[in-house]
């Protein structure tokens, strides 16, 4: 895939998961896999689930390195070697070098491919899965392990999913299939039933900071704001840093702070910034942050206290003033559902971004006036 085409299994601005040496905050999932490996109960299909950006793909590539670089335990002159205690593989190991170079014959990575026009498809198609037949045939002669990573399995269309299901039902010998899934409910129940699930959790503050440092991201001064908005997702944190998400959210909260008599000039400026040429990612992020703000408004009214830590200056004060009761919490939750549906529909039919943002902000203003 050329450098100017986005890689579907890589967060913008972050290293590819195969380049990520360490995984933070997912010890339980790692140990669950190791336990299955050392007890010789290694399932052929694994479903790696959890929120986006918490390390599912990184874990999949760690498992792949481990399986391909770790020889099967055999009794020697002094007995069997001790079982491995970690998935860590020396970065100088030949397998690690080959994986990093995309040249490991025992590994196949399935993602969305390019169509005949050279554009990235919206889904994984059946031909992507059928390529595995050739992979299994070429790599079967050496007798070693084979690993397949599907990222993300949620993106398979029906034909691709059925083709993969056949492989899960009759897996080739010494083959491990690793399915990365953000929304496992979208998968065929028969696929889920033939895989063992590893659930990954959102990262805590320390693990988040360590993971961001590893990614090379420039950590902002407002680390608490970033932690609140990213909600334990390194991928979301990198996106927020690269697209100026903290500044966008701070401006959004400042505009909410002027309600019910909204500062229309600031709202217009926010809308125009979203409509600038080449600002598609910032526009999508703005819609996401509006969802976040409305969710935090509803949570404030429902619990009687704003979420902590704050995600922007004076956020707690603004949320408390606009949502101080259960009734107001319900109103904000209802308008959040309405706005989200309208915004995503507007994106789908290519409505003018500035007009859509203004319409969204005015709907929020209307709700603030009703809830006084």
C-alpha positions in Angstrom: 0.0 0.0 0.0 1.4 3.4 -1.0 2.4 5.9 1.6 -0.4 8.4 0.7 -3.1 5.8 1.3 -4.1 5.4 5.0 -3.4 2.0 6.6 -6.7 0.6 7.9 -5.0 -1.1 10.9 -3.0 1.9 12.1 -4.1 4.9 14.1 -3.2 8.2 12.3 0.0 9.6 13.7 0.8 6.5 15.7 3.3 3.7 15.0 1.9 0.6 13.3 1.1 -2.2 15.9 3.8 -4.4 14.5 6.3 -1.6 15.4 5.1 -1.3 18.9 7.4 -3.2 21.2 5.6 -3.0 24.6 2.0 -3.3 25.6 0.9 -1.5 28.7 -2.1 -2.1 30.9 -3.2 -5.5 29.6 -1.3 -7.9 31.8 -4.5 -9.9 32.5 -5.1 -10.6 28.8 -1.5 -11.5 28.2 -1.4 -13.9 31.1 -4.6 -15.6 30.0 -3.0 -16.3 26.6 0.2 -17.5 28.2 -1.7 -19.8 30.5 -3.4 -21.4 27.6 -0.1 -21.8 25.8 1.8 -23.3 28.7 -1.0 -25.7 29.6 -1.1 -26.9 26.0 -4.7 -25.7 25.6 -3.9 -23.2 22.8 -7.1 -22.5 21.0 -6.9 -22.1 17.2 -9.1 -19.0 17.2 -8.8 -15.9 19.5 -11.2 -12.9 19.6 -9.4 -9.8 20.9 -12.1 -7.4 22.0 -12.4 -4.1 23.9 -12.7 -0.3 23.1 -10.7 1.1 20.2 -7.2 2.2 20.9 -6.5 0.1 24.0 -3.9 -2.2 22.5 -5.9 -5.1 20.8 -3.8 -4.9 17.6 -0.6 -4.5 19.5 -1.4 -7.6 21.5 -2.2 -9.5 18.3 1.2 -8.7 16.8 2.9 -9.6 20.1 1.2 -12.9 20.1 2.2 -13.5 16.5 5.9 -12.7 17.3 5.8 -14.9 20.3 4.2 -17.9 18.6 6.5 -17.7 15.5 9.7 -17.2 17.6 9.1 -19.7 20.4 10.0 -23.3 19.5 7.7 -26.1 20.8 8.8 -27.4 24.2 10.6 -30.7 23.9 12.4 -32.8 26.4 16.2 -32.5 25.9 19.2 -33.9 27.8 18.3 -31.9 30.9 14.5 -32.1 30.5 12.0 -29.6 29.0 12.9 -25.9 29.3 10.9 -23.8 31.7 7.7 -22.4 30.3 7.8 -18.8 29.0 6.6 -16.2 31.5 6.1 -13.3 29.0 5.2 -12.7 25.4 8.2 -10.5 25.1 10.5 -11.4 22.2 14.0 -9.9 21.7 13.7 -7.2 19.0 16.9 -8.6 17.5 15.3 -12.1 17.0 15.1 -13.0 13.3 11.4 -13.4 13.5 11.0 -9.9 15.0 13.1 -8.5 12.1 11.1 -10.3 9.5 7.8 -9.2 10.9 9.0 -5.6 11.1 10.0 -5.8 7.5 6.7 -7.4 6.4 8.6 -10.5 5.3 7.6 -13.2 7.8 6.4 -16.3 5.8 4.5 -17.7 8.7 2.3 -14.6 9.2 -0.6 -13.2 7.2 -2.3 -9.9 8.1 -5.8 -9.3 6.7 -7.2 -5.8 6.5 -9.3 -3.8 4.1 -7.7 -3.9 0.6 -7.6 -1.6 -2.4 -10.3 -1.8 -5.1 -9.7 -1.7 -8.8 -9.4 2.1 -8.7 -6.7 2.0 -6.1 -9.0 3.2 -3.3 -9.3 1.6 0.1 -12.4 -0.5 0.4 -15.0 0.1 3.2 -15.0 -3.5 4.1 -13.0 -6.7 4.1 -14.2 -8.7 1.1 -14.2 -12.5 0.4 -11.2 -12.3 -1.9 -9.1 -10.9 1.1 -10.0 -14.1 3.0 -9.5 -16.4 0.1 -5.9 -15.3 -0.2 -5.3 -17.3 3.0 -5.7 -20.5 1.0 -2.5 -19.7 -0.9 -0.8 -18.6 2.3 -1.6 -22.0 4.0 -0.4 -23.9 1.0 2.9 -22.0 0.7 3.8 -22.2 4.4 2.6 -25.7 5.2 5.8 -27.5 4.1 8.1 -26.2 6.8 6.0 -27.7 9.6 6.1 -24.5 11.6 3.4 -22.4 13.1 1.2 -20.1 11.0 -0.5 -17.0 12.4 -3.3 -15.0 10.8 -4.3 -11.5 12.1 -7.7 -10.1 10.9 -8.0 -6.4 11.8 -10.7 -5.6 12.2 -12.9 -8.6 12.0 -15.9 -6.3 12.3 -15.2 -5.0 8.8 -15.8 -8.3 7.0 -18.8 -8.4 4.7 -21.1 -11.4 4.9 -19.2 -13.4 2.2 -15.9 -12.8 3.9 -17.2 -13.7 7.3 -18.6 -17.0 6.0 -15.3 -17.8 4.3 -13.4 -17.2 7.6 -16.0 -19.3 9.5 -15.1 -22.3 7.3 -11.4 -21.9 8.3 -12.4 -21.7 12.0 -14.5 -24.8 11.6 -11.7 -26.7 9.9 -8.5 -24.9 10.9 -5.2 -25.9 9.2 -2.7 -27.6 11.4 -0.6 -25.5 13.8 -2.5 -22.4 12.8 -3.7 -19.6 15.1 -6.2 -17.0 13.9 -6.3 -13.7 15.8 -9.4 -11.6 15.3 -9.3 -8.0 16.4 -12.8 -6.8 17.1 -14.1 -3.4 18.4 -17.8 -4.5 18.3 -18.0 -8.3 18.6 -21.8 -8.1 18.4 -21.4 -7.4 14.7 -19.7 -10.7 14.1 -21.6 -13.9 13.2 -22.5 -15.7 16.4 -20.9 -18.9 15.0 -17.6 -17.0 14.6 -17.7 -15.8 18.2 -18.5 -19.3 19.4 -15.5 -20.8 17.7 -13.0 -18.4 19.3 -11.7 -17.9 22.8 -12.2 -14.2 23.9 -9.5 -12.0 25.3 -11.1 -8.8 26.7 -8.9 -5.7 26.9 -9.7 -2.8 29.2 -9.2 1.0 29.0 -5.8 2.1 30.3 -5.2 3.8 33.6 -3.4 7.1 33.8 0.1 5.8 34.3 -0.2 3.1 31.6 -1.7 5.7 29.2 1.3 8.0 29.7 3.8 5.2 29.2 2.0 4.1 26.0 1.9 7.7 24.7 5.6 8.1 25.4 6.3 4.9 23.5 4.2 6.2 20.5 6.4 9.3 20.3 3.4 11.6 20.8 4.0 15.1 22.3 2.3 15.0 25.7 0.2 18.1 26.4 0.5 20.1 29.5 -3.1 19.3 30.3 -2.6 15.6 30.9 -5.7 15.3 33.0 -7.8 16.8 30.2 -6.4 14.3 27.7 -7.0 11.4 30.1 -10.7 12.5 30.5 -11.4 12.8 26.8 -9.4 9.7 25.7 -11.2 7.5 28.3 -8.3 5.0 28.5 -7.8 4.7 24.7 -4.2 5.4 23.5 -5.5 5.6 19.9 -8.1 8.3 20.8 -5.4 10.2 22.8 -3.1 10.2 19.8 -5.9 11.4 17.6 -6.8 14.2 20.1 -3.2 15.4 20.2 -2.6 15.3 16.5 -5.9 17.1 15.6 -5.9 19.7 18.4 -8.8 17.9 20.1 -8.1 19.5 23.5 -8.4 23.0 22.0 -11.6 22.1 20.1 -13.2 20.7 23.2 -12.2 23.7 25.3 -13.8 26.0 22.8 -16.9 23.9 22.7 -17.2 24.0 26.5 -16.6 27.8 26.4 -19.5 28.2 24.0 -21.7 26.0 26.2 -20.7 28.3 29.0 -22.5 31.2 27.3 -25.8 29.3 27.2 -28.7 29.9 27.2 -27.7 33.1 25.4 -25.1 31.5 23.2 -22.2 33.5 21.8 -23.1 33.1 18.1 -19.9 34.5 16.8 -17.9 31.8 18.6 -20.3 29.2 17.4 -20.0 30.4 13.8 -16.2 30.4 14.0 -16.3 26.8 15.3 -18.6 25.8 12.4 -16.4 27.6 9.8 -13.3 25.9 11.1 -15.0 22.5 10.6 -15.9 23.4 7.0 -12.4 24.4 5.9 -10.9 22.5 3.0 -9.0 19.4 4.1 -10.5 19.5 7.6 -12.5 16.3 7.3 -10.8 14.6 10.2 -11.2 17.7 12.5 -14.9 17.9 11.4 -15.4 14.2 12.4 -13.6 14.8 15.7 -15.8 17.8 16.4 -18.9 15.8 16.0 -17.4 13.1 18.3 -16.5 15.8 20.9 -20.1 17.2 20.8 -21.2 13.6 21.6 -18.8 13.6 24.5 -19.9 16.9 25.9 -23.6 15.9 25.8 -22.9 12.6 27.4 -21.0 14.3 30.2 -23.9 16.8 30.6 -26.3 13.9 31.0 -24.0 12.1 33.4 -23.7 15.2 35.6 -27.4 15.5 36.0 -27.9 11.8 36.6 -25.2 11.5 39.3 -25.4 15.0 40.8 -21.8 15.7 40.1 -19.6 16.4 37.0 -17.3 13.7 35.8 -13.7 13.8 37.0 -11.2 14.8 36.0 -12.3 17.9 34.0 -11.7 17.7 30.3 -11.5 21.5 29.8 -11.2 24.7 31.8 -14.4 25.5 33.8 -16.0 22.3 32.4 -17.3 21.2 35.9 -18.9 24.6 36.5 -20.6 24.7 33.1 -21.9 21.1 33.3 -23.2 21.6 36.8 -25.1 24.8 35.8 -26.7 23.3 32.7 -27.5 19.9 34.2 -28.3 19.9 37.8 -31.2 17.4 38.0 -32.5 14.1 36.8 -35.0 15.8 34.5 -32.2 17.8 32.9 -30.1 14.7 32.6 -32.9 13.0 30.6 -33.3 16.0 28.4 -29.6 16.1 27.5 -29.6 12.3 26.9 -32.6 12.6 24.6 -31.1 15.5 22.6 -27.7 13.7 22.4 -29.4 10.7 20.7 -31.3 13.1 18.3 -28.2 15.2 17.5 -26.0 12.1 17.0 -28.4 10.6 14.5 -28.9 13.9 12.6 -25.1 14.6 12.5 -24.2 11.1 11.2 -27.0 11.3 8.6 -25.7 14.7 7.6 -22.3 13.3 7.1 -23.6 10.3 5.1 -25.4 12.6 2.6 -22.6 15.2 2.5 -24.5 18.1 4.1 -22.5 21.3 4.4 -20.3 20.9 7.5 -20.7 24.5 8.7 -24.5 24.3 8.4 -24.6 21.0 10.2 -22.5 22.2 13.1 -24.6 25.4 13.5 -27.8 23.3 13.4 -26.3 21.1 16.1 -25.3 24.0 18.3 -28.7 25.7 17.9 -30.4 22.5 18.9 -28.2 22.4 22.1 -29.2 26.1 22.7 -32.8 25.2 22.4 -32.5 22.4 24.9 -30.6 24.7 27.4 -33.5 27.2 27.2 -36.1 24.5 27.8 -34.3 23.1 30.8 -34.0 26.3 32.8 
